[in-house]
Amino acid sequence: PSIGRLESRFVEQRSGNHRPEGFLIARGPKFVSGQRNIQGDVLQIAPTLLSLHGVPIPSDYAKGPIGDLLAPSVRGPVHVK
């Protein structure tokens, strides 16, 4: 009750279907607010979490954080190979 409720209508027979595009729900002062259609990659999850905690992203990571998800105060240099 303190954080609300998430509801969704399933148009398929099974509720546990996996989808290639996935989704992410994030809330807090370090995230941009509002519903957005942001393109990302699974390889950006770790760099995004590191950025949230102020930890430098290793140079050998293939991709940088999902910058459009993070508030400007959290976005650091985005490195992408």
N, C-alpha and C positions, 0 to 999 in steps of 0.2 A: 504493500500500500504506500509506502513512503517514496517509491520511485516510479509508480505508475504501472500501467499494464500494456503489453504489446499484443495486438490481435491481428490476425491475418486470415483471409479466406483462402482455402485451398481449392483450386480448380481441378486438381488431379485426384485420383483414387487413393494415393498414398501420401501421407504428410511428410515422409522422410526422404523424398527425392533430393538428390544432390544436383546442383546446377553449376555449370562451368563458370558462370560470371560471379557467383557468390554474392555476399553482402556483408556489410560491417555496420554495427551500431556503436557509436562512441559519443560520450557526453562528458563535458567538463570544460573548465576555462582554457585548456590547452588545445581545444578543438574548435574549428570553424562551425558555427551553428547553422541549422537548417538542413533540409533534405537536399542532397546533391548527387549528381551522377558523376562519380569520379572514377577514372580508369586507373587501375593499379595492377600490380603483379605480386604474386606470393613472395617473391624475393625482396619486396619492399616492406614486409611486415617487421622484420628484425631492425632494419635501419630506422623505421618510424618509431618503434618502441625505444630504441637507444636515444633518438632525438628528444622524445618526451621526457627522458630522465637526464638529459644533458650529458650523455656519454658520447665521446667521439666515435664516429663511424669508421671502422677499419677500412683502409684503402683498398683491400682486396675484395670488398663486397661488390657484387656485380651491379647493384642498383642502389639509389639513394632512397630517402624516405618519401612517403606519399605527401608531398608538400601542400597540395590543395586541401588536405584534411586537417593540417595543423594551423593553429593560430599564428599570425605573423611574429609574435614574441617568441615562439618556439622554433620556427623555421630557421635552420642554419644554412650553411652552404649546401646545396643539393649537388651531390656528385653522381654522375651517371657515366658508366663506361660506354 
